[in-house]
Amino acid sequence: MSVIEPTEIEMVAGTHRALGMLSGRWAVDVLYLLAAGRRRYSEVYYEVGEVSKKALTSTLRRLERDGLVARHVTSHSPLRVEYSLTKLGWSLTEPLMALYEWSAQHLDAEAPAEPERRLMAA
């Protein structure tokens, strides 16, 4: 049985789909945080940083919809909501670390991370 190699178009499309899952402003931050273990919503909110509750809720819902994050609700009172990485989410930790290592090696640490911040500073 022979393995069919993907075409360049299929590889590009797959890469775009994967990057789309990570493209939200806070997605990578949340994934790195959850890689350290299960967290309550409030822990994620305070540990991620300058995120609004609306943006964090939207990010968590999108990551959950994409199958990267699992939402756990306890049934005892008061209700407790926690988030953790799914198996699919865990499978992204290695590529994320490789991307970090590449950026540490090849990108200037002094350069602004986002174009919007350069525009705001001007």
VMD Tcl script that builds the backbone (N, CA, C; Angstrom):
set m [mol new atoms 366]
animate dup $m
set s [atomselect $m all]
$s set {name element resname resid chain x y z} {
  {N N MET 1 A 0.846 -1.174 0.000}
  {CA C MET 1 A 0.000 0.000 0.000}
  {C C MET 1 A 0.889 1.234 0.000}
  {N N SER 2 A 0.695 2.101 -0.956}
  {CA C SER 2 A 1.535 3.281 -1.074}
  {C C SER 2 A 0.886 4.471 -0.363}
  {N N VAL 3 A 1.742 5.320 0.176}
  {CA C VAL 3 A 1.280 6.531 0.847}
  {C C VAL 3 A 1.203 7.644 -0.189}
  {N N ILE 4 A 0.068 8.313 -0.210}
  {CA C ILE 4 A -0.124 9.410 -1.156}
  {C C ILE 4 A 0.424 10.685 -0.519}
  {N N GLU 5 A 1.383 11.283 -1.180}
  {CA C GLU 5 A 1.977 12.524 -0.692}
  {C C GLU 5 A 1.006 13.680 -0.955}
  {N N PRO 6 A 0.874 14.593 0.026}
  {CA C PRO 6 A -0.011 15.744 -0.211}
  {C C PRO 6 A 0.591 16.678 -1.248}
  {N N THR 7 A -0.276 17.347 -1.952}
  {CA C THR 7 A 0.182 18.342 -2.928}
  {C C THR 7 A 0.600 19.599 -2.171}
  {N N GLU 8 A 1.290 20.493 -2.853}
  {CA C GLU 8 A 1.686 21.755 -2.221}
  {C C GLU 8 A 0.459 22.549 -1.785}
  {N N ILE 9 A -0.578 22.535 -2.599}
  {CA C ILE 9 A -1.811 23.254 -2.263}
  {C C ILE 9 A -2.430 22.674 -1.003}
  {N N GLU 10 A -2.446 21.352 -0.868}
  {CA C GLU 10 A -2.989 20.722 0.339}
  {C C GLU 10 A -2.149 21.063 1.564}
  {N N MET 11 A -0.813 21.108 1.406}
  {CA C MET 11 A 0.050 21.464 2.528}
  {C C MET 11 A -0.180 22.905 2.949}
  {N N VAL 12 A -0.308 23.802 1.980}
  {CA C VAL 12 A -0.559 25.208 2.291}
  {C C VAL 12 A -1.909 25.355 2.991}
  {N N ALA 13 A -2.925 24.692 2.478}
  {CA C ALA 13 A -4.261 24.783 3.077}
  {C C ALA 13 A -4.256 24.241 4.500}
  {N N GLY 14 A -3.591 23.125 4.728}
  {CA C GLY 14 A -3.497 22.551 6.073}
  {C C GLY 14 A -2.760 23.465 7.028}
  {N N THR 15 A -1.698 24.080 6.548}
  {CA C THR 15 A -0.939 25.014 7.380}
  {C C THR 15 A -1.791 26.224 7.738}
  {N N HIS 16 A -2.546 26.738 6.774}
  {CA C HIS 16 A -3.434 27.875 7.046}
  {C C HIS 16 A -4.497 27.504 8.081}
  {N N ARG 17 A -5.051 26.297 7.985}
  {CA C ARG 17 A -6.052 25.866 8.972}
  {C C ARG 17 A -5.440 25.815 10.368}
  {N N ALA 18 A -4.234 25.250 10.472}
  {CA C ALA 18 A -3.570 25.145 11.776}
  {C C ALA 18 A -3.242 26.524 12.335}
  {N N LEU 19 A -2.703 27.404 11.507}
  {CA C LEU 19 A -2.374 28.752 11.975}
  {C C LEU 19 A -3.635 29.531 12.336}
  {N N GLY 20 A -4.722 29.263 11.630}
  {CA C GLY 20 A -5.991 29.907 11.955}
  {C C GLY 20 A -6.467 29.566 13.356}
  {N N MET 21 A -6.177 28.358 13.807}
  {CA C MET 21 A -6.551 27.951 15.162}
  {C C MET 21 A -5.760 28.725 16.212}
  {N N LEU 22 A -4.588 29.203 15.841}
  {CA C LEU 22 A -3.707 29.905 16.784}
  {C C LEU 22 A -3.703 31.414 16.583}
  {N N SER 23 A -4.484 31.904 15.626}
  {CA C SER 23 A -4.358 33.294 15.205}
  {C C SER 23 A -4.995 34.308 16.136}
  {N N GLY 24 A -5.845 33.895 17.033}
  {CA C GLY 24 A -6.453 34.847 17.947}
  {C C GLY 24 A -5.393 35.486 18.833}
  {N N ARG 25 A -5.621 36.710 19.246}
  {CA C ARG 25 A -4.634 37.469 20.025}
  {C C ARG 25 A -4.177 36.716 21.272}
  {N N TRP 26 A -5.064 35.976 21.929}
  {CA C TRP 26 A -4.742 35.351 23.213}
  {C C TRP 26 A -4.615 33.840 23.142}
  {N N ALA 27 A -4.787 33.238 21.989}
  {CA C ALA 27 A -4.800 31.779 21.869}
  {C C ALA 27 A -3.493 31.142 22.327}
  {N N VAL 28 A -2.372 31.630 21.852}
  {CA C VAL 28 A -1.083 31.036 22.215}
  {C C VAL 28 A -0.820 31.222 23.707}
  {N N ASP 29 A -1.161 32.383 24.241}
  {CA C ASP 29 A -0.983 32.635 25.674}
  {C C ASP 29 A -1.753 31.605 26.504}
  {N N VAL 30 A -3.018 31.374 26.138}
  {CA C VAL 30 A -3.855 30.425 26.869}
  {C C VAL 30 A -3.305 29.007 26.723}
  {N N LEU 31 A -2.884 28.633 25.537}
  {CA C LEU 31 A -2.343 27.280 25.331}
  {C C LEU 31 A -1.079 27.053 26.160}
  {N N TYR 32 A -0.175 28.022 26.184}
  {CA C TYR 32 A 1.037 27.896 27.008}
  {C C TYR 32 A 0.670 27.757 28.486}
  {N N LEU 33 A -0.282 28.553 28.948}
  {CA C LEU 33 A -0.696 28.508 30.341}
  {C C LEU 33 A -1.312 27.153 30.695}
  {N N LEU 34 A -2.189 26.657 29.827}
  {CA C LEU 34 A -2.850 25.385 30.109}
  {C C LEU 34 A -1.904 24.193 29.954}
  {N N ALA 35 A -0.800 24.386 29.259}
  {CA C ALA 35 A 0.193 23.310 29.161}
  {C C ALA 35 A 0.813 23.020 30.530}
  {N N ALA 36 A 0.720 23.983 31.442}
  {CA C ALA 36 A 1.240 23.792 32.796}
  {C C ALA 36 A 0.229 23.083 33.695}
  {N N GLY 37 A -0.996 22.884 33.202}
  {CA C GLY 37 A -2.000 22.174 33.984}
  {C C GLY 37 A -3.359 22.825 33.929}
  {N N ARG 38 A -4.332 22.125 34.478}
  {CA C ARG 38 A -5.720 22.585 34.505}
  {C C ARG 38 A -5.825 23.881 35.306}
  {N N ARG 39 A -6.637 24.805 34.800}
  {CA C ARG 39 A -6.795 26.103 35.458}
  {C C ARG 39 A -8.265 26.511 35.500}
  {N N ARG 40 A -8.631 27.197 36.589}
  {CA C ARG 40 A -9.948 27.806 36.680}
  {C C ARG 40 A -9.961 29.048 35.788}
  {N N TYR 41 A -11.164 29.473 35.396}
  {CA C TYR 41 A -11.301 30.651 34.545}
  {C C TYR 41 A -10.580 31.843 35.161}
  {N N SER 42 A -10.801 32.076 36.444}
  {CA C SER 42 A -10.192 33.243 37.094}
  {C C SER 42 A -8.666 33.158 37.086}
  {N N GLU 43 A -8.108 31.966 37.211}
  {CA C GLU 43 A -6.654 31.813 37.144}
  {C C GLU 43 A -6.140 32.167 35.755}
  {N N VAL 44 A -6.845 31.685 34.739}
  {CA C VAL 44 A -6.449 32.003 33.362}
  {C C VAL 44 A -6.523 33.513 33.158}
  {N N TYR 45 A -7.598 34.115 33.630}
  {CA C TYR 45 A -7.799 35.556 33.463}
  {C C TYR 45 A -6.651 36.354 34.093}
  {N N TYR 46 A -6.299 36.034 35.322}
  {CA C TYR 46 A -5.254 36.804 36.006}
  {C C TYR 46 A -3.848 36.471 35.518}
  {N N GLU 47 A -3.620 35.241 35.083}
  {CA C GLU 47 A -2.277 34.849 34.668}
  {C C GLU 47 A -1.953 35.232 33.222}
  {N N VAL 48 A -2.962 35.351 32.374}
  {CA C VAL 48 A -2.707 35.699 30.976}
  {C C VAL 48 A -2.273 37.150 30.862}
  {N N GLY 49 A -2.881 38.036 31.617}
  {CA C GLY 49 A -2.422 39.425 31.568}
  {C C GLY 49 A -3.491 40.410 31.186}
  {N N GLU 50 A -3.243 41.206 30.181}
  {CA C GLU 50 A -4.070 42.356 29.842}
  {C C GLU 50 A -5.331 42.020 29.049}
  {N N VAL 51 A -5.812 40.822 29.127}
  {CA C VAL 51 A -6.979 40.397 28.368}
  {C C VAL 51 A -8.264 40.824 29.069}
  {N N SER 52 A -9.273 41.207 28.294}
  {CA C SER 52 A -10.585 41.502 28.870}
  {C C SER 52 A -11.323 40.187 29.085}
  {N N LYS 53 A -12.317 40.194 29.953}
  {CA C LYS 53 A -13.092 38.977 30.209}
  {C C LYS 53 A -13.818 38.531 28.945}
  {N N LYS 54 A -14.314 39.487 28.180}
  {CA C LYS 54 A -15.016 39.163 26.926}
  {C C LYS 54 A -14.065 38.482 25.947}
  {N N ALA 55 A -12.854 39.031 25.793}
  {CA C ALA 55 A -11.881 38.447 24.856}
  {C C ALA 55 A -11.426 37.070 25.324}
  {N N LEU 56 A -11.225 36.911 26.644}
  {CA C LEU 56 A -10.802 35.608 27.159}
  {C C LEU 56 A -11.900 34.567 26.966}
  {N N THR 57 A -13.131 34.935 27.260}
  {CA C THR 57 A -14.253 34.007 27.068}
  {C C THR 57 A -14.356 33.597 25.610}
  {N N SER 58 A -14.223 34.552 24.705}
  {CA C SER 58 A -14.277 34.268 23.273}
  {C C SER 58 A -13.134 33.333 22.860}
  {N N THR 59 A -11.939 33.599 23.369}
  {CA C THR 59 A -10.774 32.765 23.047}
  {C C THR 59 A -10.972 31.348 23.553}
  {N N LEU 60 A -11.410 31.195 24.798}
  {CA C LEU 60 A -11.622 29.859 25.360}
  {C C LEU 60 A -12.705 29.101 24.592}
  {N N ARG 61 A -13.768 29.781 24.228}
  {CA C ARG 61 A -14.841 29.126 23.456}
  {C C ARG 61 A -14.338 28.667 22.094}
  {N N ARG 62 A -13.535 29.518 21.439}
  {CA C ARG 62 A -12.999 29.159 20.123}
  {C C ARG 62 A -12.033 27.977 20.238}
  {N N LEU 63 A -11.165 27.996 21.244}
  {CA C LEU 63 A -10.224 26.893 21.429}
  {C C LEU 63 A -10.969 25.602 21.779}
  {N N GLU 64 A -12.044 25.730 22.531}
  {CA C GLU 64 A -12.874 24.565 22.857}
  {C C GLU 64 A -13.566 24.044 21.589}
  {N N ARG 65 A -14.125 24.956 20.803}
  {CA C ARG 65 A -14.782 24.574 19.543}
  {C C ARG 65 A -13.816 23.873 18.594}
  {N N ASP 66 A -12.562 24.347 18.562}
  {CA C ASP 66 A -11.547 23.759 17.693}
  {C C ASP 66 A -10.978 22.452 18.245}
  {N N GLY 67 A -11.384 22.077 19.455}
  {CA C GLY 67 A -10.948 20.810 20.031}
  {C C GLY 67 A -9.602 20.872 20.738}
  {N N LEU 68 A -9.094 22.069 21.015}
  {CA C LEU 68 A -7.789 22.212 21.661}
  {C C LEU 68 A -7.890 22.295 23.182}
  {N N VAL 69 A -9.026 22.769 23.673}
  {CA C VAL 69 A -9.230 22.979 25.107}
  {C C VAL 69 A -10.522 22.293 25.524}
  {N N ALA 70 A -10.498 21.703 26.724}
  {CA C ALA 70 A -11.694 21.082 27.294}
  {C C ALA 70 A -12.173 21.933 28.468}
  {N N ARG 71 A -13.471 22.075 28.575}
  {CA C ARG 71 A -14.101 22.816 29.676}
  {C C ARG 71 A -14.698 21.802 30.632}
  {N N HIS 72 A -14.352 21.923 31.912}
  {CA C HIS 72 A -14.830 20.995 32.941}
  {C C HIS 72 A -15.652 21.777 33.959}
  {N N VAL 73 A -16.895 21.339 34.201}
  {CA C VAL 73 A -17.769 21.988 35.173}
  {C C VAL 73 A -18.057 20.998 36.285}
  {N N THR 74 A -17.778 21.404 37.537}
  {CA C THR 74 A -18.083 20.543 38.679}
  {C C THR 74 A -19.544 20.742 39.050}
  {N N SER 75 A -20.148 19.701 39.573}
  {CA C SER 75 A -21.583 19.766 39.864}
  {C C SER 75 A -21.874 20.264 41.272}
  {N N HIS 76 A -20.880 20.308 42.128}
  {CA C HIS 76 A -21.162 20.772 43.489}
  {C C HIS 76 A -21.202 22.295 43.554}
  {N N SER 77 A -21.849 22.777 44.613}
  {CA C SER 77 A -22.026 24.220 44.756}
  {C C SER 77 A -20.862 24.802 45.539}
  {N N PRO 78 A -20.301 25.928 45.161}
  {CA C PRO 78 A -20.606 26.666 43.938}
  {C C PRO 78 A -20.004 25.959 42.720}
  {N N LEU 79 A -20.634 26.195 41.579}
  {CA C LEU 79 A -20.122 25.603 40.354}
  {C C LEU 79 A -18.687 26.068 40.124}
  {N N ARG 80 A -17.888 25.163 39.613}
  {CA C ARG 80 A -16.484 25.476 39.350}
  {C C ARG 80 A -16.186 25.079 37.908}
  {N N VAL 81 A -15.673 26.040 37.133}
  {CA C VAL 81 A -15.340 25.785 35.734}
  {C C VAL 81 A -13.826 25.800 35.600}
  {N N GLU 82 A -13.290 24.742 35.018}
  {CA C GLU 82 A -11.851 24.643 34.791}
  {C C GLU 82 A -11.603 24.305 33.327}
  {N N TYR 83 A -10.417 24.651 32.863}
  {CA C TYR 83 A -10.025 24.399 31.481}
  {C C TYR 83 A -8.720 23.631 31.466}
  {N N SER 84 A -8.589 22.763 30.467}
  {CA C SER 84 A -7.350 22.008 30.286}
  {C C SER 84 A -7.164 21.733 28.795}
  {N N LEU 85 A -5.959 21.337 28.449}
  {CA C LEU 85 A -5.695 20.974 27.061}
  {C C LEU 85 A -6.271 19.594 26.775}
  {N N THR 86 A -6.792 19.427 25.589}
  {CA C THR 86 A -7.222 18.108 25.123}
  {C C THR 86 A -5.999 17.388 24.548}
  {N N LYS 87 A -6.203 16.174 24.105}
  {CA C LYS 87 A -5.112 15.448 23.449}
  {C C LYS 87 A -4.627 16.222 22.222}
  {N N LEU 88 A -5.565 16.782 21.464}
  {CA C LEU 88 A -5.205 17.587 20.297}
  {C C LEU 88 A -4.438 18.840 20.718}
  {N N GLY 89 A -4.876 19.487 21.800}
  {CA C GLY 89 A -4.178 20.650 22.319}
  {C C GLY 89 A -2.761 20.314 22.758}
  {N N TRP 90 A -2.613 19.169 23.434}
  {CA C TRP 90 A -1.275 18.729 23.854}
  {C C TRP 90 A -0.383 18.480 22.652}
  {N N SER 91 A -0.969 18.011 21.562}
  {CA C SER 91 A -0.158 17.720 20.376}
  {C C SER 91 A 0.429 18.991 19.764}
  {N N LEU 92 A -0.104 20.158 20.140}
  {CA C LEU 92 A 0.428 21.430 19.641}
  {C C LEU 92 A 1.589 21.966 20.472}
  {N N THR 93 A 1.818 21.411 21.656}
  {CA C THR 93 A 2.865 21.960 22.515}
  {C C THR 93 A 4.252 21.803 21.897}
  {N N GLU 94 A 4.513 20.692 21.244}
  {CA C GLU 94 A 5.826 20.505 20.609}
  {C C GLU 94 A 6.048 21.487 19.456}
  {N N PRO 95 A 5.094 21.634 18.520}
  {CA C PRO 95 A 5.293 22.647 17.473}
  {C C PRO 95 A 5.390 24.071 18.028}
  {N N LEU 96 A 4.644 24.387 19.096}
  {CA C LEU 96 A 4.747 25.723 19.691}
  {C C LEU 96 A 6.129 25.956 20.279}
  {N N MET 97 A 6.697 24.940 20.929}
  {CA C MET 97 A 8.050 25.083 21.476}
  {C C MET 97 A 9.069 25.227 20.352}
  {N N ALA 98 A 8.879 24.487 19.272}
  {CA C ALA 98 A 9.785 24.613 18.126}
  {C C ALA 98 A 9.696 26.026 17.539}
  {N N LEU 99 A 8.496 26.570 17.472}
  {CA C LEU 99 A 8.320 27.930 16.959}
  {C C LEU 99 A 8.976 28.947 17.891}
  {N N TYR 100 A 8.828 28.735 19.205}
  {CA C TYR 100 A 9.488 29.627 20.156}
  {C C TYR 100 A 11.006 29.559 19.986}
  {N N GLU 101 A 11.544 28.357 19.889}
  {CA C GLU 101 A 12.995 28.201 19.736}
  {C C GLU 101 A 13.480 28.859 18.447}
  {N N TRP 102 A 12.717 28.727 17.374}
  {CA C TRP 102 A 13.076 29.383 16.116}
  {C C TRP 102 A 13.072 30.897 16.303}
  {N N SER 103 A 12.026 31.422 16.957}
  {CA C SER 103 A 11.940 32.872 17.144}
  {C C SER 103 A 13.073 33.382 18.027}
  {N N ALA 104 A 13.438 32.626 19.048}
  {CA C ALA 104 A 14.532 33.034 19.930}
  {C C ALA 104 A 15.860 33.073 19.173}
  {N N GLN 105 A 16.008 32.195 18.220}
  {CA C GLN 105 A 17.249 32.120 17.459}
  {C C GLN 105 A 17.306 33.140 16.323}
  {N N HIS 106 A 16.176 33.434 15.710}
  {CA C HIS 106 A 16.190 34.215 14.475}
  {C C HIS 106 A 15.572 35.613 14.552}
  {N N LEU 107 A 14.800 35.901 15.567}
  {CA C LEU 107 A 14.139 37.194 15.633}
  {C C LEU 107 A 14.798 38.080 16.674}
  {N N ASP 108 A 14.878 39.336 16.371}
  {CA C ASP 108 A 15.463 40.317 17.271}
  {C C ASP 108 A 14.555 40.493 18.482}
  {N N ALA 109 A 15.089 40.256 19.661}
  {CA C ALA 109 A 14.301 40.369 20.893}
  {C C ALA 109 A 13.856 41.804 21.162}
  {N N GLU 110 A 14.545 42.769 20.594}
  {CA C GLU 110 A 14.206 44.177 20.802}
  {C C GLU 110 A 13.072 44.642 19.904}
  {N N ALA 111 A 12.784 43.911 18.831}
  {CA C ALA 111 A 11.761 44.330 17.867}
  {C C ALA 111 A 10.374 44.173 18.475}
  {N N PRO 112 A 9.455 45.089 18.171}
  {CA C PRO 112 A 8.079 44.954 18.656}
  {C C PRO 112 A 7.456 43.670 18.121}
  {N N ALA 113 A 6.636 43.044 18.949}
  {CA C ALA 113 A 6.008 41.786 18.575}
  {C C ALA 113 A 4.879 41.968 17.581}
  {N N GLU 114 A 4.220 43.134 17.634}
  {CA C GLU 114 A 3.048 43.331 16.791}
  {C C GLU 114 A 3.087 44.700 16.115}
  {N N PRO 115 A 2.696 44.775 14.845}
  {CA C PRO 115 A 2.682 46.061 14.142}
  {C C PRO 115 A 1.792 47.102 14.802}
  {N N GLU 116 A 0.657 46.673 15.434}
  {CA C GLU 116 A -0.240 47.634 16.053}
  {C C GLU 116 A 0.455 48.416 17.149}
  {N N ARG 117 A 1.342 47.764 17.885}
  {CA C ARG 117 A 2.036 48.438 18.982}
  {C C ARG 117 A 2.967 49.516 18.436}
  {N N ARG 118 A 3.577 49.268 17.284}
  {CA C ARG 118 A 4.434 50.299 16.673}
  {C C ARG 118 A 3.591 51.496 16.298}
  {N N LEU 119 A 2.408 51.261 15.749}
  {CA C LEU 119 A 1.549 52.353 15.323}
  {C C LEU 119 A 1.048 53.149 16.522}
  {N N MET 120 A 0.726 52.466 17.626}
  {CA C MET 120 A 0.238 53.134 18.814}
  {C C MET 120 A 1.325 54.026 19.426}
  {N N ALA 121 A 2.548 53.577 19.365}
  {CA C ALA 121 A 3.644 54.322 19.972}
  {C C ALA 121 A 3.984 55.579 19.172}
  {N N ALA 122 A 3.663 55.589 17.895}
  {CA C ALA 122 A 4.017 56.739 17.036}
  {C C ALA 122 A 3.151 57.943 17.292}
}
mol reanalyze $m
mol bondsrecalc $m
mol representation Tube
mol addrep $m
